[in-house]
Amino acid sequence: MHIQHHARLTLRALRRWLIAQCVDSLVVGGLWLGVLLWLKVPWAPLWAVLAGVLQFIPHFGPLMALFGPALAMLYSGAGLERWLWFLAAYAGIALADTLLLQPYLMRRQNKVPIWASLLLPILLGIALPFWGVLLAPPLLAVVYAYRNAAREDARSGDQVLSEQSEGIILPPERGPED
C-alpha cells in the first residue's frame, strides 16, 4: 500500500506538470502564430505548431523552433526590418515564457515556488549539462508534491490531536483541603 501511495503521488505530480507544459506549449504556439502571420512568414501555422511542440524540450526547443521560420523568411526575400522584428519577437516570447509563464504555471499546477522554478534548472544545468535542464521541471513537480503532501499530513495530524484533546474530560481540580 505504501508503494501505491508513492506511485499515485508521483504520477499525479507528473500529470500536473504535463498539463502545465501543454498549456505553455499552446500559449507559445499561439504567440508565434500571431507574430508569424503579422510578419507574413510563409507556412506560419506549421511553424507555430512546431514551436509549440518544441516547447517540450526546455531551453533548446525554442531555439530549434527558429530555424523553420528563418529559412522561410530567407527564401521569401524578407527585408531587414522583418528580420529584426522576427528576432525581437523571439527574444520577447522566450523571455516571457522563461521568466513569467513557466514559473506561473508551475506555481499554479504544482505549487512550486517561482524562485525554485527559475533557479533549479540553472543549477542542474551546470551539474548535468543537458539532462539537468531537461529533468529539472518534472523533478521539481515531484519533489514539491511530496513536500506539500508531508505538510498536509502534518496539518491533518495536528488537527486530529487537537480534536482528541478537546474530547478529553479532565477531573476537576482539587484544592489543598481535600
N, C-alpha and C positions, 0 to 999 in steps of 0.2 A: 504494500500500500504506500509505503514511503517513497519508493521509486516512481510510482504512478503520480504522486503529488508533484515530485520534481519535474517529471516529464510534462505534466499538464501545465505547470507554471512556466517552464521554458518554452513550450510550444505557443502558449498564449502571448508571451513576450515577443517571440519571433513573428507571430501573426500580426501583432500591433505594429511592429517595425515594418513589416511588409506593406501594411495599409498606409503607413506614413510615407513609405518610399513610393508607393503607387500615386498617392496624392501629389507628392513632389514632382514625379515624372509628368503627370497630367498638367500641372501648373507650368512647369518649364516648357513642355511641348507647346502649350497654348501661347506662352510668351514668344517663343521662337516663331510660331506660325504667324502671329501678328507682325513681328519685325520683318520676317522674310517676305510676307505679302506686301508690306509697306515699301520694302526695298526692291520689289519686283524681281525677286530671285527665281529663276526657273525651277520648277518642281518643288516649290515651297512646302506643300503639305507632306511630301515624302521626307524632306529634310527635318521638318518639325517632329514627325513621328519618330524618326531615327534619333533625334536629340532627346526625346522623351524616354525612349528605350535605353539609350546610353547613360541616362541618369542613374541607372542601377549600378554603374561602375563608378564608385566615388572618386572624385578629383581628376580622374583620367577620362571618364566618359564625356564630360562637357568639352574637353579639348578635342577628343576624337570627333565630336559632332560638328566641328568647324570645317572639316575637310570637304564634305559634300557641297555645302553651300558656297564655300570659297572656290571650288573648281567650277561650279555652275556660274558663279559671277565672273570668273576668269574667261570662260568660254562665251559668255554673253556680252563681253566687252564693257563691263561696268566701269564707270568713271571713278576717279579718286575719292570724290565726295561720298559715293555709295560705299566704298571700301572702308572709309573712316567711320561712317555710321554703323556698318556691319561690325567692325571691331569694338566700337563703343558699346553697341548693344550686347555683344558677347561679354564684355567686361561687366556691364551693369547686371546682366542676368546671372552671371557666375557669382558676383559679389552678393547680390540679393539672395540667391539660393543658399550659398555657403554660410553667410553671416546672419540671415534672418529666417528664411523659410525652413530649412532643415532643422535648425535648433528649435524653432517654434513647434514644428510637427513632432519632434522627439519629446518635447516637453508635454505636449498635449496628449500624445498617444501612450507614452511610456513613463511619463513623469521624470524624465531625465533633465537635470538642471542644464541651463543653457551653457554655463561655463564648462561643464563636462563634455557636452557635445561639440564644443569648439576646441578644447584642449586635448582630449584623449586621442583623436585621430592624428594630431601633430606628434604627440609623444610616441604612439605606437608606430607611426610612420618613420620616426627616427630609429626606433628599436628594431622593427621588422619592415624594411623599406616598402615593399609592395603589399604584403599580406597584412601588415598592421593597419594601413589605411583602409584596406578592403574590409577587414573584420571589425574595425572599431565600432561602427554604428550598431550592428546586431549584438555585439558583445555588450555594449552599453545598455541596450534594451534588456538583455537577460540579467545583467548584474543589478540594475535598478529594479527589476521585477522582484528579485529575491530580497533586495533591501526593503522595498515597500511592503512585501509580504511579511517580513520579520517585524516591521514596525506595526502593521495591523494586528499581528498575533500578540505583540506586547500590549497594545492598547486593549484588545479584547480580553487578555489575561488580567489586566488591571481592572477592567470593568467587572469581570466575574468576581474577583477578590472583593471589590467594594460592595457588590450586591450581596455577597455572602456575609460580609461583616455587618451589613445593615440588618440582616435577618437574625443575628445572634442576640439573644436576650441575656443581658448580664444581670446577676443578682444585685439587689440594692446594696448600696454601701452601708456598712455598719459603723457606728461610732465607737468610741473607746469604752462606753458604758456597757456594751454587750459582752 
